[in-house]
Amino acid sequence: MTLGVRLTANLTAGHLLIQLISTATITLFTTIPVVSLLTLLILLLLTILEVAVAIIQAYVFVLLLSLYLQENI
């Protein structure tokens, strides 16, 4: 249960941040294109960070799951 809550919270936070920045990028594109390109760069860097966090989350999930199962056996 705790592993599922932990994964859900981390995924939701990352996706919400990406959604907010992508909406800002689209909105700023018509008014201030230079700032829009800057937010697009931030969005790309955040996507790379999100992939790295996903890899770390998968590792931690498997590690904690193996520890929980080892305690039950």
N, C-alpha and C positions, 0 to 999 in steps of 0.2 A: 504494500500500500504506500509506504513512504517513498519507495523508488519511483512509483508512478506519479505521485504528487510533485516530486522534485523535477522529474523530466518535463512534466506538463508546464510547470511554472517557468522553467528556463526557456522552453520552446515558445511559449506564449509571449514572454517578454521580448525575445529576439524578433519574433514576427511582427509584433506591434511597433517596435522601433523601426524596422524596415518599412512597414506600411506608412508610418508617419513621414519618414524622410522621402519616400517615393512620391507621396502626395505633395509634399513641399516642392519637390523637383518639378513635377508637372505643373503646379500652380505658378511657380516662379519663371517657368520657361517663357511664358507670354509677356511678362512684365520686365524681368531682369535676367536676360540670358546668361550673363557672366556668373551671377550667383547661382543660377540653376546648374551650370556646369560644375561649380564647386560642390554643390550638394550631391550631384551625380557621382563625383569622385568619392565623397564621403560614403555614399551608398555602396559603391563598389568595395571600398575598404571594409565597410561593415559586413558585407556579404562574405568576404574572405574570413573575417573574424568569426562570423556565425558558423561557417564550416569548421573552423578550428574548434570552436566550442562544442559543436555536435560530435566531433571525434573524441574530445575529452569526456563529454557526457556519456558516450557509449562505453568508453573504457571504465569510467567510474561505476556505471550501471552494472557491467559484467563483474567488476571486482567486488562490489557490495553484494551482488546477488550470490556470488560464490561464497562469500563470507557468511551470509545468512543461511545458505543451504548447508554449509559445513557445520554450523552450530546446531542445526536440527538433526543431523545424522549422528 
